[in-house]
Structures are given as structure tokens and as C-alpha cells.
């Protein structure tokens, strides 16, 4: 059966990232250091080509894709935008924690928790999951077997927590700037359980065993799903 692969890549560093600030809808460009880091990583290799390219609309994501894939002409996906941080925009975690008692509830995953004037955890998850499911449907319908998605780390972590095998919490999928994960969509398993096998890190680690460990865990999880366990009971709903 034909499988489909999606390569998720986190955008490069901005000045907001370097200062430890929450940057959601502010349209920052890449910092010079962030661009230089991406160019170094591109020269080292390890970023697979794809049939289609998708990108969050923020400038930092578009610039990242331009550095890593200069010939790509990406489709912009509004649903993959970073969280709207509302009143927290541009502030550090320390500044937010001092001013807003709801910040720790949000950090702990409270579904209704969120910044004033921004998105709650639940609203953010619903939006990015709807965009991802629409993307997978498009790939299957058009038989596009490989794609690259450039987005923020928060978007990628949330999607892997919702759909990824092996199962893990969002924070366990943290990644450095310009790095990410490759997932494999098997149509039968997707239609049954809406899960995706996480099979590699991007760019590949120097130690092949690290990628192999992820691959083995993912294959074991997929095998258990095919074996008839109640996948829906274990699925983390957005």
C-alpha cells in the first residue's frame, strides 16, 4: 500500500526567540544569526526534497523555507499559524507569570486557559488539527506522496502530540530551530485511527541509533494498532 510522508520543520531563530519572548502573530523576520544557522544546516544536508511544500504565513516561516528549499513555491496555510498570544505577545515567561495568574494553568495544558485577547489551548489545538487533517486529505486525494511543512515549534509539537506514534506529550517533541520530524501516513491506519508514524528526526542525528530508536518505537506502536487494540480510546483528542 502506498504511504505518504510529511517532513515538519521548525522555523529559524528570530530576535524574539533569542530574547525568550512569546511571539505569535508579530511578523518577525529571521534574525541574522538564525539565517546563518539555517544556511549552515542546509549546506550540511539532510533535508529531503518533496513533491509539495506548505508553510505557515508568517515571514519567519517563509524565509526559513526559502533558505532550506530555494526552488520551492510553497502554499501558505493560515491554520498552521502560531498561537495568538494576545496580551502575552512579546513578553517573556517571567513577565507573564508575574502579571497573569492563569499563565501556569495554560502551561499545564488547561483547555480553556489562554491569554486575554488570544487563543485558548483548546482553540489553538482545534485550528491546527483541522488544518493538518485537511492537508492529509489533500495529499491522499491528489496522490502527493511527500510534503514539507514549515511552521512554529508550538504547531509541530501540538500536531505530533495529537497524531504521532509513538505517543508522547507535546513537550517531548521539542526541537531546535531548523529541525523537525518526518512522519509517515499509511492510508488504512489513518482512516481507522488518524495516527501518523514518526520515523525520523530532521536533519538526521549524527548517531544513527537515535533515529533508529524512534523508528522502532513507532513501528511497535503501529503494529499494536493494526493488531486490533482500541486506538480511539488511547487517542489524544484536540
Helices and strands as residue ranges (DSSP letters): E 3-10, H 15-18, H 32-44, E 52-55, H 59-68, E 75-76, G 78-80, G 86-88, H 93-99, H 103-107, H 121-142, E 146-151, H 153-163, E 164-165, G 170-173, E 180-186, H 187-193, E 196-202, H 208-226, H 231-234
